[in-house]
């Protein structure tokens, strides 16, 4: 849904009633804590198409995803002028 770069433009994005957010913005330092990102990945976000991944991903994999989101955010900020 979020696409390979986390921009919210993945192949499933067009099929959703609410477009996925640009994760690179929400993963910027100081916007949301690691714990908040982990909670959203684990439980999903009520009122949005964001599903819970608690049963699909191990705890370790969910933390790895948080770290990957932080990496995307840093990479995205480096590309901006």
GROMACS elastic network, one bead per residue, 0.5 to 0.9 nm:
[ bonds ]
;  ai    aj funct       b0    kb
    1     4     6  0.89378   500
    1     6     6  0.84979   500
    1     8     6  0.62982   500
    1     9     6  0.67485   500
    1    11     6  0.62780   500
    1    14     6  0.84857   500
    1    15     6  0.89895   500
    1    16     6  0.86227   500
    1    19     6  0.84941   500
    1    20     6  0.63851   500
    2     5     6  0.74612   500
    2     7     6  0.57405   500
    2     9     6  0.55988   500
    2    11     6  0.83290   500
    2    12     6  0.81577   500
    2    13     6  0.69373   500
    2    19     6  0.89050   500
    2    20     6  0.58666   500
    2    21     6  0.70397   500
    2    22     6  0.69880   500
    2    23     6  0.72564   500
    3     6     6  0.51332   500
    3     7     6  0.61753   500
    3     8     6  0.57994   500
    3     9     6  0.52706   500
    3    11     6  0.69699   500
    3    12     6  0.84768   500
    3    13     6  0.82221   500
    4     7     6  0.77826   500
    4     8     6  0.89332   500
    4     9     6  0.85135   500
    4    10     6  0.69951   500
    5     8     6  0.82097   500
    5     9     6  0.85945   500
    5    10     6  0.87320   500
    5    22     6  0.89475   500
    5    23     6  0.84543   500
    5    24     6  0.79456   500
    5    72     6  0.66012   500
    5    76     6  0.85105   500
    6     9     6  0.75999   500
    6    10     6  0.80456   500
    6    21     6  0.82023   500
    6    22     6  0.58568   500
    6    23     6  0.50452   500
    6    24     6  0.60007   500
    6    69     6  0.76341   500
    6    72     6  0.70260   500
    6    73     6  0.86283   500
    7    10     6  0.77503   500
    7    20     6  0.82159   500
    7    21     6  0.70129   500
    7    23     6  0.60448   500
    7    24     6  0.65246   500
    7    25     6  0.86060   500
    8    13     6  0.67005   500
    8    19     6  0.69996   500
    8    21     6  0.51622   500
    8    23     6  0.70601   500
    9    12     6  0.80063   500
    9    13     6  0.58058   500
    9    14     6  0.79759   500
    9    19     6  0.83387   500
    9    20     6  0.74865   500
    9    21     6  0.87464   500
    9    22     6  0.81897   500
   10    13     6  0.53247   500
   10    14     6  0.80173   500
   10    20     6  0.85705   500
   11    14     6  0.67936   500
   11    15     6  0.82008   500
   12    15     6  0.53811   500
   12    16     6  0.70291   500
   13    16     6  0.56470   500
   13    17     6  0.87444   500
   13    18     6  0.82671   500
   13    19     6  0.58685   500
   13    20     6  0.62439   500
   14    17     6  0.80522   500
   14    18     6  0.88248   500
   14    19     6  0.72095   500
   15    18     6  0.87934   500
   15    19     6  0.85905   500
   16    19     6  0.61214   500
   16    20     6  0.80222   500
   16    49     6  0.71401   500
   17    48     6  0.89370   500
   17    49     6  0.78833   500
   18    21     6  0.89789   500
   18    48     6  0.69251   500
   18    49     6  0.68086   500
   19    49     6  0.83210   500
   20    23     6  0.84273   500
   20    48     6  0.85937   500
   20    49     6  0.76705   500
   20    50     6  0.78163   500
   21    24     6  0.87209   500
   21    25     6  0.83737   500
   21    26     6  0.81480   500
   22    25     6  0.58125   500
   22    26     6  0.70094   500
   23    26     6  0.50662   500
   23    27     6  0.59076   500
   23    28     6  0.85838   500
   23    69     6  0.69163   500
   23    72     6  0.79913   500
   23    73     6  0.74330   500
   24    27     6  0.53005   500
   24    28     6  0.64321   500
   24    69     6  0.68240   500
   24    70     6  0.76279   500
   24    71     6  0.86518   500
   24    72     6  0.57451   500
   24    74     6  0.78685   500
   24    75     6  0.85067   500
   24    76     6  0.64478   500
   24    77     6  0.82303   500
   25    28     6  0.55099   500
   25    31     6  0.79300   500
   25    73     6  0.65049   500
   25    76     6  0.85556   500
   25    77     6  0.89022   500
   26    29     6  0.84329   500
   26    31     6  0.59946   500
   26    32     6  0.64585   500
   26    37     6  0.85948   500
   26    69     6  0.87414   500
   26    73     6  0.79611   500
   27    30     6  0.83171   500
   27    31     6  0.66766   500
   27    32     6  0.65420   500
   27    33     6  0.82728   500
   27    34     6  0.83984   500
   27    37     6  0.77884   500
   27    66     6  0.82453   500
   27    69     6  0.58500   500
   27    70     6  0.53690   500
   27    71     6  0.85246   500
   27    72     6  0.78260   500
   27    73     6  0.55632   500
   27    74     6  0.85793   500
   28    31     6  0.57229   500
   28    32     6  0.74823   500
   28    69     6  0.86486   500
   28    70     6  0.66582   500
   28    72     6  0.88279   500
   28    73     6  0.53168   500
   28    74     6  0.71182   500
   28    77     6  0.83918   500
   29    32     6  0.70897   500
   29    33     6  0.77679   500
   29    70     6  0.76898   500
   29    73     6  0.82049   500
   29    74     6  0.86885   500
   30    33     6  0.69700   500
   32    35     6  0.81141   500
   32    36     6  0.61531   500
   32    37     6  0.68104   500
   33    36     6  0.51680   500
   33    37     6  0.64603   500
   33    38     6  0.86107   500
   34    37     6  0.51893   500
   34    38     6  0.60821   500
   34    39     6  0.85550   500
   34    63     6  0.84647   500
   34    66     6  0.65325   500
   34    67     6  0.82423   500
   34    70     6  0.87738   500
   35    39     6  0.60402   500
   35    40     6  0.86222   500
   35    66     6  0.87323   500
   36    39     6  0.50075   500
   36    40     6  0.62084   500
   36    41     6  0.86197   500
   37    40     6  0.51731   500
   37    41     6  0.62292   500
   37    42     6  0.85238   500
   37    63     6  0.89896   500
   37    66     6  0.63329   500
   37    69     6  0.88327   500
   38    41     6  0.51374   500
   38    42     6  0.60096   500
   38    43     6  0.85210   500
   38    62     6  0.64495   500
   38    63     6  0.64886   500
   38    65     6  0.81953   500
   38    66     6  0.62307   500
   39    43     6  0.58031   500
   39    44     6  0.74510   500
   39    45     6  0.88220   500
   40    43     6  0.53003   500
   40    45     6  0.57433   500
   40    50     6  0.80893   500
   40    51     6  0.85467   500
   40    52     6  0.73076   500
   40    53     6  0.87499   500
   41    44     6  0.55243   500
   41    45     6  0.81584   500
   41    50     6  0.81639   500
   41    51     6  0.76706   500
   41    52     6  0.59487   500
   41    53     6  0.57937   500
   41    54     6  0.74006   500
   41    62     6  0.67275   500
   41    65     6  0.83846   500
   41    66     6  0.83376   500
   42    51     6  0.84571   500
   42    52     6  0.52102   500
   42    55     6  0.82561   500
   42    57     6  0.83730   500
   42    59     6  0.83777   500
   42    62     6  0.71654   500
   43    46     6  0.85591   500
   43    50     6  0.88946   500
   43    51     6  0.71798   500
   43    53     6  0.66833   500
   43    54     6  0.64850   500
   44    48     6  0.82430   500
   44    49     6  0.82296   500
   44    50     6  0.51636   500
   44    53     6  0.70757   500
   44    54     6  0.87182   500
   45    48     6  0.57802   500
   45    49     6  0.74683   500
   45    50     6  0.54158   500
   45    51     6  0.68037   500
   45    52     6  0.75961   500
   46    49     6  0.79350   500
   46    50     6  0.76089   500
   46    51     6  0.84755   500
   47    50     6  0.83805   500
   48    51     6  0.81062   500
   52    55     6  0.78067   500
   52    56     6  0.82311   500
   53    57     6  0.56979   500
   53    58     6  0.85165   500
   53    62     6  0.79298   500
   54    57     6  0.58327   500
   54    58     6  0.69891   500
   54    59     6  0.75463   500
   54    62     6  0.80917   500
   55    58     6  0.71790   500
   57    60     6  0.79232   500
   57    61     6  0.56953   500
   57    62     6  0.61604   500
   58    61     6  0.50726   500
   58    62     6  0.62655   500
   58    63     6  0.87327   500
   59    62     6  0.51279   500
   59    63     6  0.63507   500
   59    64     6  0.86237   500
   60    63     6  0.52104   500
   60    64     6  0.61674   500
   60    65     6  0.86497   500
   61    65     6  0.61569   500
   61    66     6  0.87213   500
   62    66     6  0.64227   500
   62    67     6  0.88377   500
   63    67     6  0.63858   500
   63    68     6  0.86020   500
   64    67     6  0.51008   500
   64    68     6  0.61314   500
   64    69     6  0.86440   500
   65    69     6  0.61119   500
   65    70     6  0.86088   500
   66    69     6  0.51209   500
   66    70     6  0.63961   500
   66    71     6  0.87497   500
   67    70     6  0.50734   500
   67    71     6  0.63065   500
   67    72     6  0.87832   500
   68    72     6  0.62640   500
   68    73     6  0.86477   500
   69    72     6  0.50209   500
   69    73     6  0.62033   500
   69    74     6  0.86877   500
   70    73     6  0.50603   500
   70    74     6  0.62866   500
   70    75     6  0.86280   500
   71    74     6  0.51715   500
   71    75     6  0.61202   500
   71    76     6  0.85208   500
   72    75     6  0.50422   500
   72    76     6  0.59559   500
   72    77     6  0.85327   500
   73    76     6  0.51121   500
   73    77     6  0.61826   500
   73    78     6  0.86886   500
   74    77     6  0.52172   500
   74    78     6  0.63185   500
   74    79     6  0.89350   500
   75    78     6  0.52179   500
   75    79     6  0.66236   500
   76    79     6  0.53233   500
   76    80     6  0.67952   500
   77    80     6  0.54098   500
   77    81     6  0.84981   500
   78    81     6  0.78009   500
